[in-house]
Amino acid sequence: MKLSTRNQLAGTVEQIRTGEVMASVKVALAGGDVITAAITAEAVSDLGLEPGSSVTVLVKATEVMLATD
């Protein structure tokens, strides 16, 4: 599959917390960082996600913000 998204990070599903409609999926990256994705519970099921699954995190944003104290 070819994608236009340039920000692609390989990782492993570390934890899934599924609610009635939405799910929180924590993905551990190779460097030790963890990214949390909020996706639908249906998507978790459709993708067959479970802890230990290999995934690619795709980041597409129109804005990136930074803040300091």
N, C-alpha and C positions, 0 to 999 in steps of 0.2 A: 504494500500500500504506500502510495506517495502522498505526502502531506506538505502543505505550505508552511506549517508551523515550524519555526526554526529552533525554538526553545524546547528541546526534547531531553529528558533526564531519565536514565534507566534506574530502576529501583525494585525493591521487593516489598510487597504488602506486609506490614508489621501488625496492624490492628484494624478491625472493622467494627464500628458501632452503628447498628442499624436501628432507625426509628420507624415509625409507621410509614412515612413518605420519603424521608431523606436518610442518607448514611454519611458517616465521617470515616474516611479511609486514610490511615497513616501509612506513608510509604517511606521506607528507609533507603537513602541514596548511598552510593559507594563510599563517599567521603565521611559518612556518619551522620549527615544532616537528615532531618525528617521533614517531609512536606505532608500537609493534611489537605485532602481534597474533599469537598462537599459534593456528593453526587446523589442521584436518586437511588432508593432501595431497589427499584426495578433494574437499574443499570448494574448494580452489584450482582444481582441474580443473572442477568443476561450475559455479563462478562465472565461469570463463574469465579468471581474473586473470592479468595480465602487467604488467611495468613500464609505466607510463603510463596504466593503467586508472583511471578515476574511480570512487571508492568513497565510501561513508559509513561512518564508524566509529561503531558503536553501543556505548555503555558502560552496562552495567547491573551494579551491584555492591551487595551488602548491607553491605559494610564498606569504608571508605576510611581508610587509616592514614597518619600523618605521623611522621617522626622527625627529631630534631636531634642534633648532636654532644653 
